[in-house]
Amino acid sequence: MGGGTGTPELLPRMAARREDLAARMRSALEEHTFSNYAIISPRRLGEMAREEAEAFLAFLGSGDVEAARQRGRRLAQEGLGHRSILSLTETLRQVGWESTNPEVELWPPLQEAIGRYTTALLEGYMAGREESILEQQEKTRQALLRALQRSQG
């Protein structure tokens, strides 16, 4: 799906907050670093925050829901925990709200765009977590079968 968000002034307004958005997303990720499923270095957390800010800005320009889903899937595959991703989405909402002040009439279309993005991001994240869990279960099953075969053999 393409076509952007339908409100052209949203992209430059949020792009002007790019550094603030990335910095606050980094803080959100660092706050929940111990709830992740994998050890993610502080450097990588910073990269993830910048990538996430850029991914949202790209979404504002394109409206590409599938790219947001794929982004969520990648975050899950990298081991990001549910608290971390929820904190990212909340940070996005907060910065979005702040960016529309004092022109509050811009909030409804931005809120809708943020909602579409975060929904797709979370859908992809949940699909990625499910894939990871199934993969881990299969590895566990195979290890159990090997152990059983050795004990019987």
C-alpha positions in Angstrom: 0.0 0.0 0.0 1.3 3.4 -0.8 0.2 7.0 -0.8 1.4 8.3 2.5 -0.8 9.6 5.3 -2.9 12.0 3.4 -1.8 15.1 5.4 1.4 16.5 3.8 2.4 18.7 6.7 2.8 15.7 9.1 6.0 14.4 7.6 8.0 17.7 7.8 6.7 18.3 11.3 7.8 14.9 12.6 11.0 15.0 10.6 11.9 18.2 12.4 11.7 16.1 15.6 13.8 13.2 14.2 16.7 13.6 16.7 14.4 14.1 19.7 12.3 11.1 18.6 15.4 8.9 18.2 16.9 10.0 21.5 13.7 9.4 23.4 13.2 6.0 21.8 16.8 5.1 22.8 15.9 6.1 26.4 12.8 3.9 26.2 14.8 0.9 24.9 17.5 1.4 27.6 14.9 1.6 30.3 13.6 -1.9 29.4 16.9 -3.4 28.3 16.6 -6.3 30.8 13.2 -7.3 29.6 14.6 -8.2 26.2 14.8 -11.9 25.1 18.4 -11.4 24.0 21.3 -9.4 25.1 21.3 -6.2 23.0 24.3 -3.9 23.3 23.8 -0.2 24.2 25.2 0.7 20.8 22.7 -1.5 19.0 19.9 -0.1 21.1 20.9 3.4 19.8 20.9 2.1 16.3 17.5 0.5 16.7 16.1 3.7 18.0 17.4 5.7 15.0 16.2 3.0 12.6 12.8 3.1 14.3 12.5 6.8 14.0 13.5 6.6 10.3 11.0 3.8 9.7 8.1 5.8 11.1 9.1 8.8 9.0 9.2 6.6 5.9 5.8 5.3 6.8 4.4 8.8 7.0 5.6 9.4 3.5 4.5 6.1 2.0 1.8 4.6 4.2 3.5 1.2 3.6 1.9 -1.0 6.3 3.8 -4.1 5.1 7.2 -2.4 5.7 6.0 -1.6 9.3 5.1 -5.3 9.8 8.5 -6.4 8.5 10.1 -4.0 10.9 8.2 -5.5 13.8 9.2 -9.0 12.7 12.9 -7.9 12.6 12.7 -6.4 16.1 11.3 -9.6 17.4 14.0 -11.6 15.7 16.7 -9.4 17.2 15.3 -10.3 20.7 13.5 -7.1 21.6 11.1 -7.7 24.5 7.4 -6.8 24.7 8.0 -4.0 27.2 10.6 -2.5 24.9 8.4 -2.4 21.9 5.4 -1.1 23.8 7.6 1.6 25.2 8.7 2.5 21.7 5.1 2.9 20.6 4.2 5.0 23.6 7.2 7.3 22.9 6.0 7.7 19.3 2.6 8.8 20.5 4.1 11.2 23.0 6.4 12.9 20.6 3.6 13.0 18.0 1.3 14.8 20.4 4.0 17.3 21.3 4.8 17.9 17.6 1.3 19.0 16.9 1.2 21.7 19.6 -0.1 24.4 19.3 -1.9 23.2 16.1 -4.0 20.6 17.7 -6.1 20.1 14.5 -3.1 18.1 13.2 -3.3 15.6 16.0 -6.2 13.5 14.7 -4.5 12.6 11.3 -1.2 12.1 13.1 -2.8 9.9 15.7 -4.4 7.9 13.0 -1.1 7.5 11.2 0.7 6.5 14.4 -2.1 4.0 15.1 -1.8 2.4 11.7 2.0 2.2 12.0 2.0 0.8 15.6 -0.7 -1.7 14.8 1.3 -3.0 11.8 4.6 -2.9 13.8 3.0 -4.9 16.6 1.4 -7.4 14.2 4.8 -8.1 12.7 6.4 -8.3 16.2 3.9 -10.8 17.4 4.3 -12.9 14.2 8.1 -12.8 14.7 7.9 -13.8 18.4 5.6 -16.7 17.4 8.1 -17.8 14.8 10.9 -17.7 17.4 8.9 -19.6 19.9 8.0 -22.3 17.4 11.6 -22.5 16.3 12.8 -22.9 19.9 10.1 -25.6 20.6 11.3 -27.5 17.5 14.9 -27.4 18.7 13.9 -28.6 22.1 11.8 -31.5 20.6 14.7 -32.6 18.4 17.1 -32.5 21.4 14.7 -34.6 23.4 14.3 -37.1 20.6 18.1 -37.4 20.3 18.4 -37.9 24.1 15.7 -40.6 24.0 17.4 -42.4 21.1 20.7 -42.4 22.9 19.2 -43.7 26.1 17.4 -46.5 24.2 20.3 -47.3 21.8 
